[in-house]
Amino acid sequence: MFYKKMLLLAGLVWSVFFSFGQAVLSGKVQSPEGLPMPGVSVRLLNLAASPKPAQVPGLGTSTDVSGIFQLKVNVSGHYLLRVSAVGYLADSLEVLIKGDSLKANFTLQETKHHLEGIQILNKRNLTEVNRDYTLGPIAMVLTAGAAADVTAALQTYPGAAPAGNETGFFVRGGTAAETIVLFDGMLVKNAFGSRLPDLANRSRFSAFLFDKTTFSTNGYSAAAGQAMSSVLTMDTRGVAVKSSTEFSLIDLGLGAAHTHRFKNSSLMLGGNYYNFSPYHKIIPQNTQWKKDPEQKQLSLHYKHKTSENGIFKVFTDYSDTQLSFYMDNLNYPRKDLLYNRNKNLYVNVNYQDFVSSDWKLFAGASYNKTLESGKVSTEASGSLTSQGSSQLSTADYFQNDEVWHQKFSLSRKFRGSSLINFGAELFENSRREGYAEMSRKYSDVLVAGFGESELYFTDQLNLKSGLRLESSDYLRQLNLAPRTALYYQPDPAHKVVASYGWYYQKPDDSFLAQTAALDYEKSIQYALEYEFKLFSRIFRLSVYQKDYQQLVKIKTPVFSGFQAYGPPIKIEEFNNNGSGYAKGVDVFWKDKQSLDFIEYYVSYSYLDTKRDYIDFEASARPSFAPKHTFNLVAMRSTSNARWQFSGTYTFSSGRSYYNPLNPVFMSDRTQYNHNFSIGINHLPTWLKGFSAFNLNLNNVFGFKNVYGYRYAYDGSRRTAILPPAGRSVLLSFLMNIDGDDFNH
């Protein structure tokens, strides 16, 4: 009966994609890169006016945060629909109004009358990060199944794998540690919640903080280091338009924030409180919670516009999260009880402006401190396989991380569009951790310098080359990483990119806390990409090869997999003899115009990968890297832009897992995993200010997804690794009393 109801609900939602809207003038305005343009002026001009078209009184509006406009009309005849924005060429369309609804989409082009300095900031280069893999805050909220989580939305794009039971962002066969997160260009050491057994935590930051969020898959800048697979870049918005107060109420908790606009600056103060207990009483859970997750969070965001093109930003975020749950310990008859508390402080200060007419300066500093503590209650036993002991023991643990990141860079254009960029950065990090009566610690200072150039030989041919040099005081090792990419664009519709690069990364902090006799881990990447772009249709095909070298290998008494409980407590040997590879194909298709008010995209990733690292017995496919991943994402807005509907279907092939009874290491596979999610968003007109209702239903059909199996050491017992819940529901209400969007 439940499945019938869910099928009926899904059919109803998808049928809305093809329903009719109101009799209005509506559409969407976007930038040349396909990004929505909020605040664009939309006016209806009377062509019958003399001597030139004149504004029709009362018939004007502006686009919302998703670039959509809706204009109700009570006139008929020939009119001119005109859209305009500062810094862009105005566009217009003649319309014949007869009482029917009309749709008109616009793409505004940048004016050619900018100063040279403004061109450096705004002009898109051939080598710029591809914005078609870039999401704004509205797109993150509307992506069904993402539940407004930054990384969950990006996981629907090619190259990214569904996280499943692991915390982090996994790109092209890389581990979560191989992706670094940059917040306004500065490092976030702990961008997610705690790394807990078989629980995937969402990212810490609200989607509404950012103007755009993107991730790289290959060929990323020499300015980014300590990442062997990807760089996740999150850029915050500029100064708030006006003062406002906003509230949020979701089925997990509530929040509030106030933004005050000064003459050239804005200050936002906000806080959230989440308690999962009421939600878990309604939605059945696979995880056996002892204490449901509870979080308190406070944030501050100050922005000051220092000049026409310069801005100074300060961001601070503090959160405190507590939880506990039972875990299957297959070596003993009773479950383990894990209690965890995570306190995290992140501070980011950055400034950018032109220090002369043609030199752009960026300077920033960030500080991230995470205090993690807890205890594990487990059944004591004289041997690993004993079943008879009933004595319980409790062991406390802690893990404290502290990271300072300081960075500056200078960039300048020359000979038209060519560009040079150079700078330096300093990372100071320390780790202190302990379990039971044991503890260990280490600290390091890593200094890096980088330089790169973009040379435009012609308007169609461009070469980007860079070098990055790093030195670790703790490892006493240097590395030099060359990176280059050749761009060829014979016409606006076609582009080919070939890239090659070396990427280094320090070993895991828990390894370094035990030994300094290690070297950097390394990956060498090759990639070839073809893109076809015509109007609002995009096709992209990428092939790549990653060769892993110097991966850390460890020797442990029993296989840990570096998955269930983090790094093993006892490690007998370290070396850099590990290796591996990842190669594959990514396909992407996006269409925003074929169907009325509907946008959709399709992504597919094929991944062939094996690695011999940590305590792997042999080279094998790791559990976080499915061979096939497919995503279909569709969004539909009604003509008045008051309702948005979305649907996401995700497929991934079976994941590998360790079976001690199988002589072929990591050769077992789970069944295929499926997920179909829907989202509904409504912007009501009967409430003061700007408000939104959002409903997100994840895995509405209740597919039973399995991410792997855990075994007893002797293979006598096993248990399936399941998501925390078969289905999840996120119901939220957001309201800004005075503003036109959300800042917190």
C-alpha positions in Angstrom: 0.0 0.0 0.0 2.8 2.4 0.8 4.6 1.8 -2.5 1.3 2.5 -4.3 1.0 5.8 -2.5 4.6 6.7 -3.3 4.1 5.8 -7.0 1.0 7.9 -7.1 2.8 10.8 -5.5 5.8 10.5 -7.9 3.5 10.4 -10.9 1.6 13.4 -9.7 4.8 15.4 -9.2 6.2 14.5 -12.6 2.9 15.3 -14.3 3.2 18.8 -13.0 6.3 19.3 -15.2 3.9 19.4 -18.2 1.0 21.3 -16.7 0.0 24.8 -18.0 0.8 28.1 -16.2 -1.1 31.3 -15.8 -1.6 33.9 -18.6 1.4 36.0 -17.9 4.6 37.2 -19.5 7.4 35.2 -17.9 10.9 33.8 -18.6 14.4 33.7 -17.4 17.5 36.0 -17.7 21.0 34.5 -17.7 24.6 35.6 -18.2 26.7 34.4 -21.2 28.0 31.6 -19.0 24.4 30.3 -18.3 24.2 31.6 -14.7 20.9 33.1 -13.5 20.9 36.9 -13.2 18.9 38.2 -10.2 17.7 41.9 -10.0 17.5 42.5 -13.7 15.0 45.1 -14.7 12.1 43.9 -16.9 9.9 46.6 -18.5 7.0 46.6 -20.9 7.2 49.4 -23.5 4.3 50.7 -25.6 5.2 50.6 -29.2 2.3 53.0 -30.1 3.8 55.8 -28.0 5.4 58.7 -29.9 8.1 59.5 -30.7 9.6 56.4 -29.1 8.4 53.4 -27.1 7.4 54.5 -23.6 7.1 52.7 -20.2 3.6 51.4 -19.5 2.8 52.5 -16.0 2.7 49.7 -13.5 4.0 47.1 -15.9 7.5 46.4 -14.7 9.3 43.9 -12.5 12.7 42.4 -11.8 14.1 38.9 -11.8 14.3 36.9 -8.6 17.4 35.0 -7.2 17.0 32.3 -9.9 16.9 34.8 -12.7 13.1 34.2 -13.3 10.6 37.0 -13.9 6.8 37.0 -14.1 4.7 40.0 -15.3 0.9 39.9 -15.2 -0.6 42.0 -17.9 -4.1 43.4 -18.6 -3.3 45.0 -22.0 -3.4 43.8 -25.6 -1.6 44.7 -28.8 2.1 45.1 -29.8 4.5 45.9 -27.1 8.3 45.8 -26.4 9.6 43.6 -23.6 12.9 45.1 -22.5 15.4 43.7 -20.0 18.5 45.6 -18.7 21.2 45.4 -16.0 24.2 47.5 -15.1 27.3 46.4 -17.0 25.3 44.5 -19.6 23.8 45.3 -23.0 20.0 45.7 -22.8 17.9 43.3 -24.8 14.3 43.5 -26.0 11.7 41.5 -27.8 8.5 42.6 -29.6 5.5 40.7 -28.3 1.9 40.5 -29.4 -0.3 40.3 -26.3 -3.7 38.7 -26.9 -4.5 37.3 -23.5 -2.4 34.1 -23.8 0.6 33.4 -21.7 4.0 34.1 -23.3 7.5 33.0 -22.4 10.7 34.8 -23.4 14.2 33.9 -22.2 17.1 36.3 -22.5 20.9 36.1 -22.4 22.5 39.4 -21.6 26.0 40.2 -23.0 28.6 42.2 -21.1 29.2 45.7 -22.4 32.6 46.4 -24.0 33.1 49.7 -22.3 34.6 48.4 -19.0 37.9 49.7 -17.7 40.7 47.2 -18.2 40.7 46.4 -14.5 37.0 45.5 -14.5 37.6 43.3 -17.6 40.1 41.3 -15.5 37.5 40.6 -12.9 34.5 39.9 -15.1 35.7 38.6 -18.5 35.6 34.9 -18.8 38.8 33.4 -20.1 39.1 30.3 -22.2 40.8 28.6 -19.3 38.4 29.6 -16.5 36.8 26.9 -14.4 33.8 25.6 -16.5 30.7 27.2 -15.1 28.5 24.4 -16.4 29.6 22.4 -13.4 28.9 25.4 -11.1 25.9 25.6 -8.9 24.3 28.7 -7.3 22.4 28.5 -4.0 18.9 28.2 -5.6 20.0 25.3 -7.8 21.4 23.5 -4.8 18.2 23.9 -2.9 16.1 22.8 -5.9 18.2 19.7 -6.7 16.0 16.8 -5.5 17.7 14.5 -3.1 20.4 17.0 -2.2 18.5 18.5 0.7 20.3 21.8 0.2 23.7 20.2 0.9 26.5 21.7 -1.2 28.3 18.5 -2.0 25.2 16.3 -2.4 24.0 18.5 -5.3 27.5 18.5 -6.9 27.5 14.7 -6.7 25.0 14.6 -9.6 27.7 15.9 -12.0 30.1 13.6 -13.9 33.3 12.6 -12.2 31.8 12.7 -8.7 30.6 9.5 -7.0 27.8 9.1 -4.5 29.2 9.2 -1.0 27.1 6.3 0.3 28.3 5.5 3.8 31.5 7.7 3.7 31.9 11.4 4.6 33.5 13.6 2.0 33.6 14.3 -1.7 34.9 11.6 -4.0 36.1 12.5 -7.5 37.4 10.2 -10.3 38.5 7.4 -8.1 40.1 9.6 -5.4 39.6 9.3 -1.7 37.7 12.0 0.3 41.1 13.2 1.5 42.2 13.9 -2.1 39.7 16.7 -2.4 40.4 20.0 -0.7 37.8 22.6 0.1 38.5 26.3 -0.5 36.2 28.9 1.0 36.8 32.2 -0.8 40.2 30.9 -1.8 41.2 29.8 1.7 41.5 26.2 3.0 38.8 24.6 5.1 40.5 21.7 6.9 37.3 20.1 8.3 34.5 21.0 5.8 32.2 18.2 6.9 31.0 16.8 10.2 32.8 14.0 12.1 34.0 10.9 10.2 32.0 8.2 11.9 31.6 4.5 11.1 29.2 4.1 8.1 27.6 7.6 8.5 28.0 10.1 5.7 28.0 13.6 7.1 26.8 16.7 5.1 29.0 19.7 4.5 29.1 22.3 7.3 28.1 25.4 5.3 24.7 26.7 4.1 24.2 26.9 0.3 22.8 30.4 0.7 26.3 31.7 1.7 27.7 31.2 -1.8 27.4 33.0 -5.1 28.8 29.9 -6.8 30.2 26.5 -5.9 32.2 24.3 -8.3 34.6 21.5 -8.4 37.5 20.6 -10.7 38.2 17.2 -12.2 41.5 17.8 -13.9 43.9 20.6 -15.0 43.3 22.8 -11.9 45.5 25.7 -11.2 49.0 25.6 -9.7 47.6 28.0 -7.1 45.9 25.0 -5.5 47.9 22.3 -3.8 47.7 19.3 -1.4 44.9 17.8 -3.5 45.5 14.7 -5.7 42.0 14.5 -7.2 39.9 17.7 -7.0 39.5 21.2 -5.6 36.0 22.1 -4.3 35.7 25.9 -4.6 33.0 27.9 -2.7 32.9 31.7 -3.3 30.6 33.8 -1.1 28.4 36.6 -2.3 29.2 40.3 -2.2 27.8 43.0 0.1 24.1 42.4 0.9 21.7 44.6 -1.0 19.7 45.8 2.0 19.0 45.1 5.7 16.8 42.2 6.4 15.8 39.6 9.0 15.2 36.0 8.2 13.9 32.8 9.9 14.1 29.2 9.0 12.0 26.3 10.3 12.8 22.7 9.2 11.8 19.3 10.5 15.3 19.1 12.1 15.4 22.4 13.9 15.2 26.2 13.5 17.4 29.2 12.8 17.4 33.0 12.6 19.7 35.7 11.2 19.8 39.4 10.8 21.7 41.2 8.1 22.4 44.9 8.4 23.4 47.0 5.4 25.6 50.0 5.9 26.7 52.5 3.3 29.5 50.3 1.8 29.3 47.2 3.9 27.0 44.6 5.4 27.1 42.5 8.6 25.2 39.2 9.1 24.7 37.5 12.5 22.9 34.2 12.6 22.4 30.9 14.5 20.8 27.5 14.1 19.7 24.8 16.5 19.1 21.2 15.2 17.7 18.2 17.2 17.0 15.1 15.3 15.0 13.4 18.0 11.5 14.4 16.9 12.4 13.6 13.3 13.7 10.1 14.2 10.5 9.3 16.0 8.6 9.8 12.7 11.0 8.4 10.1 12.2 4.8 10.7 15.9 4.6 11.1 18.4 1.8 10.3 20.9 3.3 12.7 20.2 2.5 16.3 20.5 5.9 18.0 21.2 6.2 21.7 21.4 10.0 21.6 20.0 11.6 18.5 22.2 14.2 16.8 22.0 17.7 18.3 23.8 20.7 17.0 24.2 24.4 17.9 25.7 26.7 15.4 26.6 30.4 15.3 28.0 32.4 12.4 29.1 36.0 11.4 29.7 37.4 8.0 31.1 40.9 7.4 31.7 42.3 3.9 33.1 45.7 3.1 33.3 47.1 -0.4 36.7 48.9 -0.4 36.4 50.3 -4.0 34.6 49.8 -7.2 36.3 46.4 -7.7 37.7 45.6 -4.2 36.1 43.8 -1.3 37.1 42.8 2.2 35.4 39.8 3.9 35.4 38.2 7.4 33.6 35.0 8.1 33.3 33.1 11.4 31.5 29.9 12.1 31.3 27.8 15.3 29.4 24.6 15.8 29.0 22.0 18.6 27.5 18.6 17.7 26.8 15.6 20.0 25.4 12.1 19.2 25.7 8.5 20.2 24.6 5.2 18.5 25.1 1.5 18.7 27.3 -0.4 16.3 27.5 -4.0 15.4 30.7 -5.6 16.7 30.7 -8.9 14.9 33.5 -10.3 17.0 31.4 -10.2 20.1 27.7 -11.0 20.9 26.9 -7.4 22.0 26.9 -4.1 20.2 29.4 -1.3 20.8 28.2 2.1 21.9 29.9 5.1 20.3 29.5 8.6 21.8 30.9 11.5 19.8 31.2 15.3 20.3 32.6 17.6 17.6 33.4 21.3 18.2 34.5 23.2 15.2 35.7 26.8 14.8 36.4 28.3 11.3 37.6 31.9 10.7 38.3 33.3 7.2 39.6 36.8 6.4 40.3 37.8 2.8 40.8 40.9 0.7 41.1 41.5 -3.1 41.4 44.6 -5.1 43.5 46.3 -7.8 46.7 47.7 -6.3 47.3 49.6 -9.6 45.5 49.9 -12.8 46.4 46.4 -13.9 47.6 44.4 -10.9 45.1 42.4 -8.9 46.0 41.5 -5.3 44.5 38.6 -3.3 45.4 38.2 0.4 43.8 35.9 3.0 44.2 34.0 6.2 42.0 31.2 7.6 42.0 29.3 10.9 40.3 26.0 11.5 40.2 24.2 14.9 38.4 21.0 15.5 38.1 19.3 18.9 36.7 15.8 18.6 36.1 13.6 21.6 34.1 10.7 22.7 34.1 7.1 24.1 33.5 3.6 22.9 31.9 1.1 25.2 32.7 -2.5 24.0 32.7 -6.0 25.3 36.0 -7.0 26.7 37.5 -10.3 25.6 40.7 -12.3 25.9 40.8 -13.0 22.2 39.5 -11.5 19.0 37.0 -14.3 18.4 35.9 -15.0 21.9 32.1 -15.2 22.4 31.8 -15.9 26.1 32.9 -12.7 27.9 30.3 -10.4 29.3 32.6 -7.8 30.8 32.2 -4.3 29.3 35.1 -1.8 28.9 35.0 1.9 28.0 37.8 3.7 26.2 37.9 7.4 25.7 39.3 8.9 22.5 40.1 12.4 21.2 41.3 14.0 18.0 42.3 17.7 17.9 43.2 19.5 14.6 44.5 23.0 14.3 45.3 24.6 10.9 46.5 28.1 9.9 46.5 29.0 6.2 47.9 32.3 4.8 48.0 33.2 1.2 48.7 36.0 -1.2 48.8 36.3 -5.0 49.2 38.9 -7.7 47.8 38.6 -11.2 48.1 40.9 -14.3 46.9 40.8 -17.8 49.2 41.6 -20.7 49.1 41.5 -24.5 45.3 41.6 -24.5 43.9 38.6 -22.7 47.1 36.8 -21.6 47.6 36.5 -17.9 50.3 35.9 -15.3 49.6 34.8 -11.7 52.0 34.1 -8.9 52.0 33.9 -5.2 52.8 32.0 -2.0 51.1 30.3 0.9 51.9 28.9 4.3 50.2 26.0 6.1 50.7 25.5 9.8 48.9 22.4 11.1 49.0 20.2 14.1 47.3 17.0 15.1 46.9 15.5 18.6 45.0 12.3 19.1 44.6 9.6 21.7 42.7 6.4 22.5 42.5 4.8 26.0 45.8 5.5 27.6 47.7 6.1 24.4 48.3 9.5 22.7 50.4 10.9 19.9 50.9 14.3 18.1 52.8 16.1 15.4 53.0 19.6 13.9 54.2 20.8 10.5 54.8 24.0 8.5 54.4 23.6 4.8 55.5 26.5 2.5 54.4 26.7 -1.1 55.1 29.0 -4.0 53.4 29.0 -7.4 53.5 30.7 -10.7 51.4 30.3 -13.9 50.6 32.0 -17.1 47.8 31.9 -19.7 49.1 32.7 -23.1 46.7 33.6 -25.9 48.4 32.8 -29.2 45.2 33.5 -31.0 41.6 34.0 -30.1 41.2 30.2 -30.6 44.4 28.8 -29.1 45.5 29.2 -25.5 48.2 27.6 -23.4 48.0 27.5 -19.6 51.2 26.4 -17.8 52.2 26.5 -14.1 54.7 25.3 -11.5 54.1 24.7 -7.8 56.9 24.2 -5.3 56.2 22.9 -1.8 58.4 22.2 1.2 57.4 20.4 4.4 59.4 21.1 7.6 58.2 17.9 9.2 58.8 15.5 6.2 62.0 17.4 5.2 60.9 16.9 1.6 60.5 19.2 -1.5 58.2 18.6 -4.4 57.9 20.4 -7.7 54.7 20.0 -9.6 54.4 21.0 -13.3 50.9 21.5 -14.8 49.8 22.5 -18.3 46.7 22.6 -20.4 46.2 23.4 -24.1 42.8 25.0 -25.1 41.6 25.0 -28.7 38.3 26.7 -29.6 37.8 26.9 -33.4 34.4 28.6 -32.9 32.1 29.5 -30.1 30.3 26.1 -30.2 33.3 23.8 -30.0 36.2 23.5 -27.6 38.9 20.9 -27.0 41.1 20.8 -23.9 44.2 18.6 -23.3 45.7 18.7 -19.8 48.6 17.2 -17.9 49.8 17.6 -14.4 51.6 16.4 -11.2 49.8 16.6 -7.9 51.2 16.0 -4.4 49.7 15.5 -1.0 51.0 14.8 2.5 50.0 11.5 4.1 47.1 11.3 6.5 47.7 13.2 9.7 47.2 10.1 11.8 50.1 8.4 10.0 52.3 11.5 10.4 51.5 11.5 14.1 53.4 8.2 14.3 56.3 8.7 11.9 58.1 11.3 9.9 59.8 8.7 7.7 57.3 9.2 4.8 57.3 11.1 1.5 54.5 12.9 -0.3 51.9 10.9 -2.1 51.6 11.7 -5.8 49.3 11.4 -8.8 50.1 12.2 -12.4 47.0 13.1 -14.5 46.3 13.1 -18.2 42.9 14.3 -19.6 41.3 15.1 -22.9 37.9 16.9 -23.1 35.6 17.9 -25.9 32.7 20.4 -25.5 29.9 21.3 -27.8 27.8 24.3 -26.7 24.9 25.8 -28.7 22.6 28.3 -27.1 21.5 26.6 -23.8 22.5 23.0 -24.9 25.8 21.6 -23.7 27.5 18.3 -24.5 30.8 17.4 -22.9 32.9 14.2 -23.2 36.0 13.7 -21.1 38.6 10.8 -20.9 41.3 10.7 -18.3 44.1 8.7 -16.7 45.5 9.1 -13.2 48.6 7.2 -12.1 49.1 7.0 -8.3 52.6 6.8 -6.9 54.2 6.7 -3.4 50.9 5.9 -1.7 51.3 5.1 2.0 51.3 1.4 2.9 51.0 0.1 6.4 51.2 -3.2 8.2 48.5 -4.1 10.8 47.7 -7.2 12.8 44.2 -7.5 11.1 42.8 -5.8 8.0 41.2 -2.5 8.8 40.4 -1.1 5.3 40.8 2.4 6.8 37.0 2.6 6.7 35.1 1.4 9.7 36.7 3.2 12.6 39.2 5.4 10.9 43.0 4.7 11.1 43.9 1.5 13.0 45.2 1.9 16.5 48.2 -0.4 16.0 50.4 0.0 13.0 53.6 -2.0 12.8 55.2 -0.6 9.6 55.0 2.4 7.2 56.3 3.0 3.7 55.5 4.7 0.4 55.4 1.6 -1.7 51.8 1.9 -2.6 50.5 2.6 -6.1 47.4 2.6 -8.2 45.5 4.0 -11.2 42.2 5.5 -12.1 41.0 5.9 -15.7 37.6 6.5 -17.2 35.1 8.5 -19.2 32.7 11.2 -18.2 29.7 12.3 -20.3 27.5 15.3 -19.7 24.4 16.6 -21.5 22.4 19.6 -20.4 19.3 21.2 -22.1 17.5 24.3 -20.9 15.3 25.2 -23.8 13.8 22.2 -25.5 10.8 21.9 -23.1 8.8 24.7 -21.8 10.0 25.9 -18.4 12.0 22.7 -18.0 15.7 22.3 -17.5 17.4 18.9 -17.3 20.8 17.3 -17.4 22.2 13.8 -17.7 25.6 12.7 -16.4 27.4 9.4 -16.7 30.8 8.2 -15.4 32.7 5.1 -16.1 35.6 4.4 -13.7 38.2 1.7 -13.9 40.4 1.9 -10.9 42.6 -0.2 -8.6 45.0 0.8 -5.8 47.4 -1.0 -3.4 47.6 1.3 -0.4 47.1 1.4 3.4 46.8 -2.3 4.5 45.4 -3.7 1.3 46.6 -7.2 0.7 46.7 -6.7 -3.1 45.8 -4.1 -5.7 42.0 -3.8 -5.8 39.0 -1.5 -6.4 38.3 0.5 -3.2 34.8 0.5 -1.9 34.1 4.2 -2.5 34.6 3.9 -6.3 31.6 2.4 -8.2 32.4 1.4 -11.8 29.2 3.0 -13.3 27.4 6.1 -12.1 24.4 7.7 -13.8 22.3 10.8 -12.9 19.2 12.3 -14.4 18.2 15.7 -12.9 15.2 17.7 -14.1 13.7 20.9 -12.8 10.5 22.7 -13.9 9.1 26.1 -12.9 5.6 27.3 -13.5 5.2 30.4 -15.7 4.7 32.7 -12.7 7.9 31.2 -11.0 5.9 30.5 -7.8 6.3 26.7 -8.0 9.4 24.7 -8.8 9.4 20.9 -9.1 12.5 18.7 -9.4 13.3 15.1 -9.7 16.6 13.2 -9.5 17.4 9.6 -10.4 20.8 8.2 -9.5 22.2 4.8 -10.3 25.5 3.3 -9.3 26.9 -0.2 -9.8 27.8 -2.5 -7.0 30.6 -1.5 -4.5 33.5 -3.7 -3.6 33.9 -5.0 0.0 36.3 -7.2 1.9 35.2 -10.8 2.6 37.8 -12.8 4.6 36.4 -16.0 3.3 37.1 -15.1 -0.4 40.7 -15.7 -1.4 40.5 -13.0 -4.0 40.9 -9.7 -2.1 38.1 -7.2 -2.4 36.5 -9.0 -5.2 32.9 -9.2 -3.8 30.3 -6.7 -5.0 27.0 -5.4 -3.6 23.9 -5.2 -5.8 23.3 -2.1 -7.9 22.0 0.9 -6.0 19.2 3.2 -7.1 17.7 6.4 -5.8 14.8 8.4 -7.0 14.1 11.7 -5.2 11.6 14.6 -5.7 11.6 18.2 -4.6 8.8 20.8 -4.4 9.4 24.5 -3.8 6.8 27.2 -3.4 7.2 30.9 -3.1 3.9 32.2 -1.6 2.6 35.7 -2.3 0.4 35.9 0.8 3.3 36.4 3.2 5.2 39.6 3.8 8.7 39.7 2.4 10.4 36.8 0.6 9.5 33.3 1.8 9.7 29.7 0.5 8.3 26.3 1.4 10.5 23.4 0.4 9.8 19.6 0.5 12.5 17.1 -0.4 11.7 13.4 -0.5 14.8 11.2 -0.8 14.5 7.6 -2.1 10.7 7.8 -2.4 10.4 4.3 -3.7 12.4 2.9 -0.8 15.1 1.1 -2.8 17.1 -1.0 -0.4 20.6 0.2 -1.0 23.6 -1.7 0.4 27.0 -0.1 0.5 28.9 -3.2 1.6 29.3 -5.7 4.4 31.2 -6.0 7.7 32.6 -9.4 8.7 33.9 -10.9 11.9 37.6 -11.5 11.8 37.1 -15.2 11.2 34.3 -14.6 8.6 31.6 -16.4 10.8 29.2 -13.4 10.9 28.5 -10.5 8.7 26.1 -7.4 8.6 25.1 -5.2 5.8 26.1 -1.5 5.6 22.9 0.4 5.1 22.1 4.1 4.9 20.9 5.7 8.2 17.3 5.5 6.9 15.5 3.9 4.0 13.8 7.2 3.1 14.3 10.7 4.3 12.1 13.8 4.3 13.3 17.4 4.5 10.5 19.9 5.0 11.5 23.5 5.5 10.1 27.0 5.6 12.3 30.0 5.0 11.3 33.6 5.4 13.1 36.9 4.9 10.9 39.7 6.3 12.6 42.6 4.5 14.8 41.1 1.8 14.5 39.4 -1.6 16.6 36.3 -0.9 18.5 34.5 2.0 21.9 35.3 3.4 22.3 32.6 6.1 
